[in-house]
Amino acid sequence: MVIINSNNVFNIPKSYHINMIKNRFSILLGIKKLDKRDIVKLTGLDRHTILNLYNDKTKGIDFATLDKLCYALDCTPNDILRYIPDDVPDKHLYED
């Protein structure tokens, strides 16, 4: 696969996996002992948005949504999303 932007061409190997970002939203809610309904009330976000994030059924997240979640949960984007490099031999060490 080749991705081209205005300045560069990136060759991505066929073995490359796009799922290197792990959604930890449900884990974070468990740690903080919060319910999805609590997050809806705290953020004003749509319950479907929260449900999809919780069930890891999203392909991306809007910065405004991420900002509201970080404010409500008193955390950073790093707490909600974790980057796990594809070429790491011990991937299990990155996961909770």
GULUM-80625 format. One record per residue: chain; residue in three letters; residue number from 0; x, y, z of N, C-alpha, C, CB in turn. Coordinates in pm, 1 decimal. Glycine has a CB too. Example, Ala and Ser with C-alpha at 12.3 -4.5 7.8 and 13.67 -1.06 7.14 Angstrom:
// GULUM-80625
<site chaine="A" residu="ala" num="0" n_xx="1319.0" n_yy="-569.0" n_zz="780.0" ca_xx="1230.0" ca_yy="-450.0" ca_zz="780.0" c_xx="1320.0" c_yy="-330.0" c_zz="780.0" cb_xx="1130.8" cb_yy="-447.3" cb_zz="904.6"/>
<site chaine="A" residu="ser" num="1" n_xx="1285.0" n_yy="-225.0" n_zz="708.0" ca_xx="1367.0" ca_yy="-106.0" ca_zz="714.0" c_xx="1290.0" c_yy="3.0" c_zz="787.0" cb_xx="1408.4" cb_yy="-59.8" cb_zz="572.5"/>
//
This chain:
// GULUM-80625
<site chaine="A" residu="met" num="0" n_xx="85.4" n_yy="-117.0" n_zz="0.0" ca_xx="0.0" ca_yy="0.0" ca_zz="0.0" c_xx="89.7" c_yy="122.8" c_zz="0.0" cb_xx="-97.0" cb_yy="0.1" cb_zz="122.3"/>
<site chaine="A" residu="val" num="1" n_xx="50.4" n_yy="224.5" n_zz="-74.3" ca_xx="124.9" ca_yy="349.5" ca_zz="-79.7" c_xx="31.9" c_yy="462.3" c_zz="-39.0" cb_xx="184.3" cb_yy="374.3" cb_zz="-221.4"/>
<site chaine="A" residu="ile" num="2" n_xx="77.4" n_yy="541.5" n_zz="56.3" ca_xx="1.1" ca_yy="658.7" ca_zz="98.6" c_xx="77.2" c_yy="781.2" c_zz="52.2" cb_xx="-21.5" cb_yy="660.8" cb_zz="254.3"/>
<site chaine="A" residu="ile" num="3" n_xx="8.4" n_yy="870.6" n_zz="-16.6" ca_xx="72.4" ca_yy="989.9" ca_zz="-69.3" c_xx="6.5" c_yy="1112.1" c_zz="-7.7" cb_xx="64.1" cb_yy="994.3" cb_zz="-224.0"/>
<site chaine="A" residu="asn" num="4" n_xx="86.9" n_yy="1199.7" n_zz="50.9" ca_xx="35.3" ca_yy="1329.9" ca_zz="92.3" c_xx="106.3" c_yy="1435.3" c_zz="10.0" cb_xx="55.5" cb_yy="1354.3" cb_zz="245.9"/>
<site chaine="A" residu="ser" num="5" n_xx="87.9" n_yy="1560.2" n_zz="40.9" ca_xx="140.5" ca_yy="1666.3" ca_zz="-44.5" c_xx="292.8" c_yy="1669.0" c_zz="-51.1" cb_xx="90.7" cb_yy="1798.9" cb_zz="3.9"/>
<site chaine="A" residu="asn" num="6" n_xx="361.1" n_yy="1617.5" n_zz="51.0" ca_xx="506.8" ca_yy="1628.8" ca_zz="54.2" c_xx="580.7" c_yy="1495.5" c_zz="44.9" cb_xx="547.6" cb_yy="1698.0" cb_zz="179.1"/>
<site chaine="A" residu="asn" num="7" n_xx="518.8" n_yy="1387.7" n_zz="85.3" ca_xx="590.1" ca_yy="1261.7" ca_zz="96.2" c_xx="510.5" c_yy="1144.7" c_zz="40.7" cb_xx="625.6" cb_yy="1235.3" cb_zz="239.5"/>
<site chaine="A" residu="val" num="8" n_xx="583.2" n_yy="1039.5" n_zz="10.7" ca_xx="523.2" ca_yy="912.8" ca_zz="-27.1" c_xx="569.7" c_yy="810.7" c_zz="75.8" cb_xx="562.5" cb_yy="870.3" cb_zz="-174.2"/>
<site chaine="A" residu="phe" num="9" n_xx="475.0" n_yy="740.3" n_zz="135.8" ca_xx="508.6" ca_yy="641.4" ca_zz="236.0" c_xx="473.3" c_yy="503.1" c_zz="183.6" cb_xx="435.9" cb_yy="670.3" cb_zz="368.7"/>
<site chaine="A" residu="asn" num="10" n_xx="569.9" n_yy="414.6" n_zz="181.2" ca_xx="543.5" ca_yy="275.8" ca_zz="144.9" c_xx="516.5" c_yy="198.1" c_zz="271.6" cb_xx="662.2" cb_yy="213.7" cb_zz="65.6"/>
<site chaine="A" residu="ile" num="11" n_xx="398.8" n_yy="141.7" n_zz="280.3" ca_xx="360.6" ca_yy="66.0" ca_zz="398.0" c_xx="360.9" c_yy="-81.4" c_zz="360.8" cb_xx="221.3" cb_yy="110.7" cb_zz="452.1"/>
<site chaine="A" residu="pro" num="12" n_xx="437.1" n_yy="-162.2" n_zz="435.7" ca_xx="442.7" ca_yy="-305.5" ca_zz="403.9" c_xx="305.8" c_yy="-371.4" c_zz="414.5" cb_xx="540.8" cb_yy="-376.3" cb_zz="496.5"/>
<site chaine="A" residu="lys" num="13" n_xx="284.9" n_yy="-477.7" n_zz="333.7" ca_xx="156.7" ca_yy="-547.8" ca_zz="334.6" c_xx="126.2" c_yy="-610.2" c_zz="470.4" cb_xx="155.5" cb_yy="-655.4" cb_zz="227.5"/>
<site chaine="A" residu="ser" num="14" n_xx="230.2" n_yy="-639.7" n_zz="548.9" ca_xx="208.4" ca_yy="-701.1" ca_zz="680.1" c_xx="169.4" c_yy="-598.3" c_zz="786.1" cb_xx="333.7" cb_yy="-775.1" cb_zz="724.2"/>
<site chaine="A" residu="tyr" num="15" n_xx="167.0" n_yy="-472.3" n_zz="748.9" ca_xx="133.6" ca_yy="-364.3" ca_zz="842.5" c_xx="-11.1" c_yy="-375.9" c_zz="887.4" cb_xx="158.2" cb_yy="-226.6" cb_zz="778.1"/>
<site chaine="A" residu="his" num="16" n_xx="-33.9" n_yy="-363.5" n_zz="1017.4" ca_xx="-168.0" ca_yy="-369.4" ca_zz="1073.1" c_xx="-208.3" c_yy="-231.3" c_zz="1121.6" cb_xx="-176.0" cb_yy="-472.3" cb_zz="1187.8"/>
<site chaine="A" residu="ile" num="17" n_xx="-329.0" n_yy="-189.6" n_zz="1090.3" ca_xx="-377.6" ca_yy="-57.9" ca_zz="1128.1" c_xx="-419.1" c_yy="-53.4" c_zz="1275.4" cb_xx="-494.8" cb_yy="-18.1" cb_zz="1039.3"/>
<site chaine="A" residu="asn" num="18" n_xx="-441.7" n_yy="-165.8" n_zz="1341.8" ca_xx="-492.7" ca_yy="-165.3" ca_zz="1478.1" c_xx="-381.6" c_yy="-150.6" c_zz="1581.3" cb_xx="-570.4" cb_yy="-291.8" cb_zz="1504.5"/>
<site chaine="A" residu="met" num="19" n_xx="-299.4" n_yy="-48.9" n_zz="1569.4" ca_xx="-192.9" ca_yy="-27.3" ca_zz="1666.0" c_xx="-237.1" c_yy="64.9" c_zz="1778.2" cb_xx="-70.9" cb_yy="29.7" cb_zz="1597.4"/>
<site chaine="A" residu="ile" num="20" n_xx="-354.3" n_yy="124.2" n_zz="1768.8" ca_xx="-407.1" ca_yy="208.8" ca_zz="1873.9" c_xx="-511.1" c_yy="128.4" c_zz="1951.4" cb_xx="-468.3" cb_yy="340.2" cb_zz="1815.8"/>
<site chaine="A" residu="lys" num="21" n_xx="-486.8" n_yy="108.9" n_zz="2080.1" ca_xx="-579.5" ca_yy="31.9" ca_zz="2163.6" c_xx="-669.6" c_yy="128.5" c_zz="2239.9" cb_xx="-502.2" cb_yy="-61.3" cb_zz="2262.4"/>
<site chaine="A" residu="asn" num="22" n_xx="-798.9" n_yy="106.8" n_zz="2228.9" ca_xx="-898.8" ca_yy="186.0" ca_zz="2298.8" c_xx="-911.6" c_yy="132.1" c_zz="2440.9" cb_xx="-1036.3" cb_yy="182.6" cb_zz="2224.5"/>
<site chaine="A" residu="arg" num="23" n_xx="-879.3" n_yy="215.5" n_zz="2540.0" ca_xx="-882.7" ca_yy="173.8" ca_zz="2680.1" c_xx="-996.7" c_yy="240.9" c_zz="2756.5" cb_xx="-749.6" cb_yy="205.4" cb_zz="2747.4"/>
<site chaine="A" residu="phe" num="24" n_xx="-1095.2" n_yy="294.0" n_zz="2685.6" ca_xx="-1203.5" ca_yy="369.4" ca_zz="2749.1" c_xx="-1278.0" c_yy="285.3" c_zz="2853.0" cb_xx="-1301.5" cb_yy="419.6" cb_zz="2643.2"/>
<site chaine="A" residu="ser" num="25" n_xx="-1315.8" n_yy="163.2" n_zz="2818.1" ca_xx="-1389.9" ca_yy="79.7" ca_zz="2912.6" c_xx="-1303.8" c_yy="42.9" c_zz="3033.5" cb_xx="-1440.1" cb_yy="-47.5" cb_zz="2843.1"/>
<site chaine="A" residu="ile" num="26" n_xx="-1176.4" n_yy="20.2" n_zz="3011.6" ca_xx="-1084.6" ca_yy="-9.8" ca_zz="3121.6" c_xx="-1075.1" c_yy="109.8" c_zz="3216.0" cb_xx="-944.4" cb_yy="-47.0" cb_zz="3067.3"/>
<site chaine="A" residu="leu" num="27" n_xx="-1064.2" n_yy="228.8" n_zz="3158.6" ca_xx="-1053.5" ca_yy="350.8" ca_zz="3238.3" c_xx="-1179.0" c_yy="375.1" c_zz="3321.1" cb_xx="-1027.1" cb_yy="470.6" cb_zz="3148.0"/>
<site chaine="A" residu="leu" num="28" n_xx="-1296.0" n_yy="348.7" n_zz="3262.2" ca_xx="-1420.3" ca_yy="363.5" ca_zz="3338.1" c_xx="-1422.7" c_yy="265.8" c_zz="3456.2" cb_xx="-1543.1" cb_yy="340.2" cb_zz="3246.3"/>
<site chaine="A" residu="gly" num="29" n_xx="-1375.6" n_yy="144.6" n_zz="3434.7" ca_xx="-1370.0" ca_yy="46.1" ca_zz="3542.4" c_xx="-1275.7" c_yy="89.0" c_zz="3654.1" cb_xx="-1326.6" cb_yy="-88.6" cb_zz="3487.6"/>
<site chaine="A" residu="ile" num="30" n_xx="-1160.5" n_yy="141.3" n_zz="3615.9" ca_xx="-1063.0" ca_yy="188.3" ca_zz="3714.5" c_xx="-1121.5" c_yy="302.7" c_zz="3797.6" cb_xx="-933.0" cb_yy="234.0" cb_zz="3644.6"/>
<site chaine="A" residu="lys" num="31" n_xx="-1191.5" n_yy="393.8" n_zz="3730.0" ca_xx="-1247.8" ca_yy="510.7" ca_zz="3798.0" c_xx="-1384.5" c_yy="481.1" c_zz="3860.8" cb_xx="-1260.4" cb_yy="626.8" cb_zz="3699.8"/>
<site chaine="A" residu="lys" num="32" n_xx="-1434.0" n_yy="358.3" n_zz="3841.3" ca_xx="-1563.6" ca_yy="315.1" ca_zz="3895.5" c_xx="-1677.2" c_yy="407.2" c_zz="3850.6" cb_xx="-1558.1" cb_yy="310.5" cb_zz="4048.6"/>
<site chaine="A" residu="leu" num="33" n_xx="-1678.8" n_yy="432.5" n_zz="3720.3" ca_xx="-1782.9" ca_yy="515.9" ca_zz="3661.4" c_xx="-1864.4" c_yy="433.8" c_zz="3563.0" cb_xx="-1721.9" cb_yy="639.2" cb_zz="3591.7"/>
<site chaine="A" residu="asp" num="34" n_xx="-1989.1" n_yy="472.5" n_zz="3545.3" ca_xx="-2080.0" ca_yy="407.9" ca_zz="3452.2" c_xx="-2087.1" c_yy="492.6" c_zz="3324.8" cb_xx="-2221.6" cb_yy="388.9" cb_zz="3515.7"/>
<site chaine="A" residu="lys" num="35" n_xx="-2127.4" n_yy="431.2" n_zz="3215.4" ca_xx="-2142.6" ca_yy="505.0" ca_zz="3089.3" c_xx="-2239.6" c_yy="622.6" c_zz="3105.1" cb_xx="-2192.1" cb_yy="410.5" cb_zz="2977.8"/>
<site chaine="A" residu="arg" num="36" n_xx="-2345.1" n_yy="601.8" n_zz="3185.9" ca_xx="-2442.2" ca_yy="710.3" ca_zz="3208.5" c_xx="-2378.0" c_yy="829.3" c_zz="3278.7" cb_xx="-2560.9" cb_yy="659.6" cb_zz="3291.3"/>
<site chaine="A" residu="asp" num="37" n_xx="-2283.6" n_yy="801.4" n_zz="3368.3" ca_xx="-2211.9" ca_yy="909.7" ca_zz="3436.1" c_xx="-2135.0" c_yy="994.6" c_zz="3335.2" cb_xx="-2115.4" cb_yy="852.8" cb_zz="3542.2"/>
<site chaine="A" residu="ile" num="38" n_xx="-2072.4" n_yy="929.9" n_zz="3239.4" ca_xx="-1993.8" ca_yy="1001.4" ca_zz="3138.5" c_xx="-2084.2" c_yy="1084.1" c_zz="3048.4" cb_xx="-1911.4" cb_yy="902.9" cb_zz="3054.3"/>
<site chaine="A" residu="val" num="39" n_xx="-2200.3" n_yy="1029.8" n_zz="3013.2" ca_xx="-2296.6" ca_yy="1105.6" ca_zz="2932.2" c_xx="-2335.7" c_yy="1233.6" c_zz="3006.4" cb_xx="-2423.3" cb_yy="1019.5" cb_zz="2900.7"/>
<site chaine="A" residu="lys" num="40" n_xx="-2362.9" n_yy="1222.5" n_zz="3136.0" ca_xx="-2401.4" ca_yy="1339.9" ca_zz="3215.4" c_xx="-2287.1" c_yy="1439.1" c_zz="3230.1" cb_xx="-2449.2" cb_yy="1296.7" cb_zz="3352.9"/>
<site chaine="A" residu="leu" num="41" n_xx="-2166.0" n_yy="1388.4" n_zz="3252.4" ca_xx="-2050.7" ca_yy="1476.0" ca_zz="3273.6" c_xx="-2006.3" c_yy="1548.7" c_zz="3146.8" cb_xx="-1935.5" cb_yy="1395.8" cb_zz="3328.1"/>
<site chaine="A" residu="thr" num="42" n_xx="-2018.8" n_yy="1482.1" n_zz="3032.4" ca_xx="-1965.5" ca_yy="1538.4" ca_zz="2907.9" c_xx="-2070.2" c_yy="1603.0" c_zz="2818.8" cb_xx="-1896.4" cb_yy="1431.9" cb_zz="2831.0"/>
<site chaine="A" residu="gly" num="43" n_xx="-2195.4" n_yy="1557.5" n_zz="2830.5" ca_xx="-2298.4" ca_yy="1604.9" ca_zz="2739.4" c_xx="-2291.7" c_yy="1536.7" c_zz="2603.7" cb_xx="-2286.9" cb_yy="1753.7" cb_zz="2721.9"/>
<site chaine="A" residu="leu" num="44" n_xx="-2206.0" n_yy="1434.8" n_zz="2591.7" ca_xx="-2194.4" ca_yy="1361.0" ca_zz="2466.1" c_xx="-2313.7" c_yy="1267.6" c_zz="2449.3" cb_xx="-2062.1" cb_yy="1281.2" cb_zz="2461.5"/>
<site chaine="A" residu="asp" num="45" n_xx="-2344.2" n_yy="1235.0" n_zz="2325.8" ca_xx="-2454.2" ca_yy="1145.4" ca_zz="2294.8" c_xx="-2425.6" c_yy="1006.6" c_zz="2352.3" cb_xx="-2476.9" cb_yy="1137.8" cb_zz="2142.2"/>
<site chaine="A" residu="arg" num="46" n_xx="-2527.9" n_yy="941.7" n_zz="2403.8" ca_xx="-2509.1" ca_yy="809.9" ca_zz="2465.6" c_xx="-2461.0" c_yy="706.4" c_zz="2365.1" cb_xx="-2639.0" cb_yy="762.7" cb_zz="2529.5"/>
<site chaine="A" residu="his" num="47" n_xx="-2496.2" n_yy="722.4" n_zz="2238.1" ca_xx="-2449.2" ca_yy="628.7" ca_zz="2135.3" c_xx="-2298.4" c_yy="643.2" c_zz="2114.3" cb_xx="-2524.2" cb_yy="652.2" cb_zz="2002.0"/>
<site chaine="A" residu="thr" num="48" n_xx="-2249.3" n_yy="765.3" n_zz="2121.7" ca_xx="-2105.9" ca_yy="789.2" ca_zz="2109.2" c_xx="-2031.5" c_yy="718.4" c_zz="2221.5" cb_xx="-2075.1" cb_yy="940.4" cb_zz="2110.8"/>
<site chaine="A" residu="ile" num="49" n_xx="-2081.0" n_yy="735.3" n_zz="2343.9" ca_xx="-2018.4" ca_yy="672.3" ca_zz="2460.2" c_xx="-2027.7" c_yy="519.9" c_zz="2450.1" cb_xx="-2084.7" cb_yy="721.6" cb_zz="2590.8"/>
<site chaine="A" residu="leu" num="50" n_xx="-2142.4" n_yy="468.8" n_zz="2411.1" ca_xx="-2162.0" ca_yy="324.4" ca_zz="2397.7" c_xx="-2067.1" c_yy="266.0" c_zz="2293.4" cb_xx="-2307.6" cb_yy="293.3" cb_zz="2360.1"/>
<site chaine="A" residu="asn" num="51" n_xx="-2053.5" n_yy="332.9" n_zz="2180.3" ca_xx="-1963.3" ca_yy="284.9" ca_zz="2075.9" c_xx="-1817.9" c_yy="287.8" c_zz="2120.9" cb_xx="-1979.8" cb_yy="368.1" cb_zz="1950.0"/>
<site chaine="A" residu="leu" num="52" n_xx="-1779.2" n_yy="392.0" n_zz="2192.3" ca_xx="-1643.2" ca_yy="397.2" ca_zz="2245.4" c_xx="-1621.1" c_yy="286.2" c_zz="2347.7" cb_xx="-1615.3" cb_yy="534.4" cb_zz="2308.9"/>
<site chaine="A" residu="tyr" num="53" n_xx="-1716.3" n_yy="269.3" n_zz="2435.0" ca_xx="-1707.0" ca_yy="168.1" ca_zz="2540.6" c_xx="-1693.6" c_yy="27.7" c_zz="2481.0" cb_xx="-1830.6" cb_yy="175.0" cb_zz="2632.6"/>
<site chaine="A" residu="asn" num="54" n_xx="-1769.2" n_yy="0.1" n_zz="2376.8" ca_xx="-1768.0" ca_yy="-132.3" ca_zz="2312.3" c_xx="-1663.1" c_yy="-144.1" c_zz="2202.7" cb_xx="-1904.1" cb_yy="-162.4" cb_zz="2254.2"/>
<site chaine="A" residu="asp" num="55" n_xx="-1578.0" n_yy="-43.7" n_zz="2190.0" ca_xx="-1469.3" ca_yy="-42.7" ca_zz="2091.4" c_xx="-1520.8" c_yy="-63.9" c_zz="1948.7" cb_xx="-1366.7" cb_yy="-150.8" cb_zz="2125.6"/>
<site chaine="A" residu="lys" num="56" n_xx="-1628.1" n_yy="7.8" n_zz="1915.7" ca_xx="-1688.0" ca_yy="-2.9" ca_zz="1782.4" c_xx="-1667.0" c_yy="124.5" c_zz="1701.4" cb_xx="-1837.3" cb_yy="-33.4" cb_zz="1793.6"/>
<site chaine="A" residu="thr" num="57" n_xx="-1562.3" n_yy="198.9" n_zz="1732.3" ca_xx="-1534.7" ca_yy="322.1" ca_zz="1658.7" c_xx="-1407.7" c_yy="305.4" c_zz="1576.9" cb_xx="-1521.9" cb_yy="442.4" cb_zz="1754.8"/>
<site chaine="A" residu="lys" num="58" n_xx="-1400.7" n_yy="379.2" n_zz="1469.1" ca_xx="-1280.6" ca_yy="378.0" ca_zz="1386.2" c_xx="-1194.1" c_yy="500.0" c_zz="1412.9" cb_xx="-1317.9" cb_yy="371.9" cb_zz="1238.6"/>
<site chaine="A" residu="gly" num="59" n_xx="-1248.1" n_yy="595.1" n_zz="1487.5" ca_xx="-1175.1" ca_yy="716.9" ca_zz="1518.9" c_xx="-1248.4" c_yy="794.6" c_zz="1625.9" cb_xx="-1155.7" cb_yy="803.0" cb_zz="1393.7"/>
<site chaine="A" residu="ile" num="60" n_xx="-1186.3" n_yy="903.1" n_zz="1668.9" ca_xx="-1247.0" ca_yy="986.7" ca_zz="1771.0" c_xx="-1218.1" c_yy="1132.5" c_zz="1739.1" cb_xx="-1194.9" cb_yy="949.5" cb_zz="1911.9"/>
<site chaine="A" residu="asp" num="61" n_xx="-1318.5" n_yy="1214.2" n_zz="1751.0" ca_xx="-1307.1" ca_yy="1356.5" ca_zz="1726.4" c_xx="-1229.2" c_yy="1420.8" c_zz="1840.8" cb_xx="-1446.9" cb_yy="1421.4" cb_zz="1711.0"/>
<site chaine="A" residu="phe" num="62" n_xx="-1146.7" n_yy="1521.1" n_zz="1811.4" ca_xx="-1068.4" ca_yy="1587.6" ca_zz="1915.7" c_xx="-1157.8" c_yy="1652.5" c_zz="2021.2" cb_xx="-977.0" cb_yy="1692.7" cb_zz="1853.5"/>
<site chaine="A" residu="ala" num="63" n_xx="-1270.3" n_yy="1707.0" n_zz="1981.1" ca_xx="-1361.4" ca_yy="1769.3" ca_zz="2077.4" c_xx="-1417.7" c_yy="1664.1" c_zz="2173.4" cb_xx="-1476.6" cb_yy="1842.1" cb_zz="2004.1"/>
<site chaine="A" residu="thr" num="64" n_xx="-1448.0" n_yy="1546.4" n_zz="2121.8" ca_xx="-1495.7" ca_yy="1436.3" ca_zz="2205.5" c_xx="-1386.8" c_yy="1392.0" c_zz="2301.4" cb_xx="-1541.8" cb_yy="1317.9" cb_zz="2118.9"/>
<site chaine="A" residu="leu" num="65" n_xx="-1266.3" n_yy="1376.1" n_zz="2250.0" ca_xx="-1152.7" ca_yy="1336.2" ca_zz="2332.8" c_xx="-1125.7" c_yy="1439.1" c_zz="2442.6" cb_xx="-1027.6" cb_yy="1317.6" cb_zz="2246.0"/>
<site chaine="A" residu="asp" num="66" n_xx="-1138.1" n_yy="1565.7" n_zz="2407.8" ca_xx="-1117.9" ca_yy="1673.4" ca_zz="2504.4" c_xx="-1220.1" c_yy="1665.0" c_zz="2617.9" cb_xx="-1127.1" cb_yy="1809.9" cb_zz="2434.8"/>
<site chaine="A" residu="lys" num="67" n_xx="-1345.9" n_yy="1644.7" n_zz="2584.4" ca_xx="-1451.5" ca_yy="1633.9" ca_zz="2686.5" c_xx="-1429.6" c_yy="1512.3" c_zz="2775.6" cb_xx="-1589.9" cb_yy="1625.6" cb_zz="2620.1"/>
<site chaine="A" residu="leu" num="68" n_xx="-1389.2" n_yy="1400.9" n_zz="2716.2" ca_xx="-1364.0" ca_yy="1280.2" ca_zz="2794.8" c_xx="-1246.5" c_yy="1299.3" c_zz="2890.4" cb_xx="-1337.2" cb_yy="1161.4" cb_zz="2702.4"/>
<site chaine="A" residu="cys" num="69" n_xx="-1140.7" n_yy="1360.9" n_zz="2841.3" ca_xx="-1023.7" ca_yy="1385.0" ca_zz="2925.8" c_xx="-1057.8" c_yy="1477.7" c_zz="3041.6" cb_xx="-909.4" cb_yy="1444.5" cb_zz="2843.2"/>
<site chaine="A" residu="tyr" num="70" n_xx="-1137.7" n_yy="1579.5" n_zz="3015.6" ca_xx="-1178.3" ca_yy="1672.0" ca_zz="3121.1" c_xx="-1264.6" c_yy="1600.8" c_zz="3224.7" cb_xx="-1254.3" cb_yy="1791.6" cb_zz="3061.5"/>
<site chaine="A" residu="ala" num="71" n_xx="-1362.5" n_yy="1523.9" n_zz="3178.7" ca_xx="-1454.9" ca_yy="1455.4" ca_zz="3269.2" c_xx="-1385.3" c_yy="1346.0" c_zz="3350.6" cb_xx="-1570.1" cb_yy="1395.0" cb_zz="3189.8"/>
<site chaine="A" residu="leu" num="72" n_xx="-1290.5" n_yy="1278.0" n_zz="3290.1" ca_xx="-1222.0" ca_yy="1167.5" ca_zz="3357.2" c_xx="-1092.8" c_yy="1209.6" c_zz="3425.8" cb_xx="-1192.3" cb_yy="1058.9" cb_zz="3258.0"/>
<site chaine="A" residu="asp" num="73" n_xx="-1057.9" n_yy="1337.6" n_zz="3411.6" ca_xx="-933.6" ca_yy="1389.6" ca_zz="3469.5" c_xx="-815.7" c_yy="1302.3" c_zz="3426.8" cb_xx="-943.2" cb_yy="1395.6" cb_zz="3624.4"/>
<site chaine="A" residu="cys" num="74" n_xx="-799.7" n_yy="1292.4" n_zz="3294.5" ca_xx="-694.6" ca_yy="1207.6" ca_zz="3240.5" c_xx="-635.7" c_yy="1272.3" c_zz="3115.2" cb_xx="-749.1" cb_yy="1066.2" cb_zz="3208.8"/>
<site chaine="A" residu="thr" num="75" n_xx="-545.5" n_yy="1203.5" n_zz="3050.2" ca_xx="-487.1" ca_yy="1249.3" ca_zz="2924.7" c_xx="-532.4" c_yy="1154.6" c_zz="2812.4" cb_xx="-330.1" cb_yy="1255.2" cb_zz="2934.3"/>
<site chaine="A" residu="pro" num="76" n_xx="-514.8" n_yy="1195.0" n_zz="2687.9" ca_xx="-547.5" ca_yy="1103.2" ca_zz="2577.3" c_xx="-471.6" c_yy="970.9" c_zz="2587.4" cb_xx="-516.6" cb_yy="1169.6" cb_zz="2443.2"/>
<site chaine="A" residu="asn" num="77" n_xx="-351.6" n_yy="976.5" n_zz="2645.6" ca_xx="-271.9" ca_yy="855.2" ca_zz="2665.0" c_xx="-339.9" c_yy="754.6" c_zz="2756.0" cb_xx="-136.9" cb_yy="890.5" cb_zz="2721.7"/>
<site chaine="A" residu="asp" num="78" n_xx="-424.0" n_yy="800.6" n_zz="2845.5" ca_xx="-495.6" ca_yy="709.6" ca_zz="2934.4" c_xx="-610.8" c_yy="639.6" c_zz="2862.3" cb_xx="-548.3" cb_yy="785.5" cb_zz="3055.7"/>
<site chaine="A" residu="ile" num="79" n_xx="-668.4" n_yy="707.4" n_zz="2764.2" ca_xx="-782.5" ca_yy="652.4" ca_zz="2689.8" c_xx="-736.8" c_yy="568.4" c_zz="2571.4" cb_xx="-873.7" cb_yy="765.1" cb_zz="2641.0"/>
<site chaine="A" residu="leu" num="80" n_xx="-633.2" n_yy="614.0" n_zz="2504.2" ca_xx="-580.2" ca_yy="545.5" ca_zz="2386.2" c_xx="-435.0" c_yy="508.2" c_zz="2409.6" cb_xx="-593.5" cb_yy="633.9" cb_zz="2260.1"/>
<site chaine="A" residu="arg" num="81" n_xx="-398.0" n_yy="388.8" n_zz="2373.4" ca_xx="-260.5" ca_yy="344.8" ca_zz="2389.7" c_xx="-203.8" c_yy="302.9" c_zz="2255.4" cb_xx="-251.4" cb_yy="229.6" cb_zz="2490.5"/>
<site chaine="A" residu="tyr" num="82" n_xx="-84.5" n_yy="353.6" n_zz="2223.3" ca_xx="-15.1" ca_yy="317.2" ca_zz="2100.4" c_xx="69.1" c_yy="192.5" c_zz="2125.2" cb_xx="73.3" cb_yy="434.4" cb_zz="2049.8"/>
<site chaine="A" residu="ile" num="83" n_xx="43.5" n_yy="89.3" n_zz="2046.1" ca_xx="119.4" ca_yy="-34.8" ca_zz="2056.2" c_xx="184.7" c_yy="-60.1" c_zz="1920.9" cb_xx="28.0" cb_yy="-155.3" cb_zz="2099.2"/>
<site chaine="A" residu="pro" num="84" n_xx="316.0" n_yy="-38.5" n_zz="1911.3" ca_xx="383.9" ca_yy="-58.0" ca_zz="1782.9" c_xx="363.4" c_yy="-199.3" c_zz="1728.5" cb_xx="533.3" cb_yy="-29.4" cb_zz="1797.5"/>
<site chaine="A" residu="asp" num="85" n_xx="347.9" n_yy="-208.3" n_zz="1598.4" ca_xx="321.2" ca_yy="-336.3" ca_zz="1534.3" c_xx="440.3" c_yy="-430.6" c_zz="1540.6" cb_xx="281.5" cb_yy="-314.4" cb_zz="1390.8"/>
<site chaine="A" residu="asp" num="86" n_xx="560.1" n_yy="-375.1" n_zz="1543.0" ca_xx="679.0" ca_yy="-459.2" ca_zz="1536.6" c_xx="735.3" c_yy="-496.7" c_zz="1673.8" cb_xx="784.7" cb_yy="-389.6" cb_zz="1457.0"/>
<site chaine="A" residu="val" num="87" n_xx="661.0" n_yy="-473.8" n_zz="1778.5" ca_xx="706.2" ca_yy="-509.4" ca_zz="1912.8" c_xx="683.0" c_yy="-658.3" c_zz="1934.9" cb_xx="632.4" cb_yy="-425.0" cb_zz="2021.3"/>
<site chaine="A" residu="pro" num="88" n_xx="788.6" n_yy="-733.7" n_zz="1966.6" ca_xx="771.7" ca_yy="-877.7" ca_zz="1983.6" c_xx="688.1" c_yy="-915.2" c_zz="2106.2" cb_xx="906.5" cb_yy="-943.0" cb_zz="1993.6"/>
<site chaine="A" residu="asp" num="89" n_xx="694.5" n_yy="-836.2" n_zz="2211.6" ca_xx="620.8" ca_yy="-866.2" ca_zz="2334.2" c_xx="503.2" c_yy="-771.2" c_zz="2350.0" cb_xx="713.2" cb_yy="-857.2" cb_zz="2456.6"/>
<site chaine="A" residu="lys" num="90" n_xx="407.9" n_yy="-775.4" n_zz="2255.8" ca_xx="292.1" ca_yy="-686.6" ca_zz="2258.4" c_xx="212.4" c_yy="-698.6" c_zz="2387.3" cb_xx="202.4" cb_yy="-715.4" cb_zz="2140.9"/>
<site chaine="A" residu="his" num="91" n_xx="208.9" n_yy="-816.2" n_zz="2443.8" ca_xx="131.3" ca_yy="-838.5" ca_zz="2566.0" c_xx="178.6" c_yy="-750.2" c_zz="2680.5" cb_xx="139.5" cb_yy="-984.3" cb_zz="2607.2"/>
<site chaine="A" residu="leu" num="92" n_xx="302.2" n_yy="-702.7" n_zz="2677.1" ca_xx="354.2" ca_yy="-615.5" ca_zz="2782.1" c_xx="289.7" c_yy="-477.5" c_zz="2776.6" cb_xx="505.9" cb_yy="-602.8" cb_zz="2770.2"/>
<site chaine="A" residu="tyr" num="93" n_xx="235.1" n_yy="-438.8" n_zz="2660.8" ca_xx="171.3" ca_yy="-309.3" ca_zz="2644.4" c_xx="25.0" c_yy="-312.5" c_zz="2684.7" cb_xx="183.9" cb_yy="-263.0" cb_zz="2501.6"/>
<site chaine="A" residu="glu" num="94" n_xx="-31.5" n_yy="-430.5" n_zz="2691.9" ca_xx="-175.0" ca_yy="-443.6" ca_zz="2717.0" c_xx="-202.0" c_yy="-462.9" c_zz="2865.2" cb_xx="-233.5" cb_yy="-560.6" cb_zz="2637.1"/>
<site chaine="A" residu="asp" num="95" n_xx="-320.0" n_yy="-421.1" n_zz="2907.2" ca_xx="-358.9" ca_yy="-435.0" ca_zz="3047.0" c_xx="-436.2" c_yy="-562.7" c_zz="3068.4" cb_xx="-441.5" cb_yy="-315.7" cb_zz="3092.1"/>
//
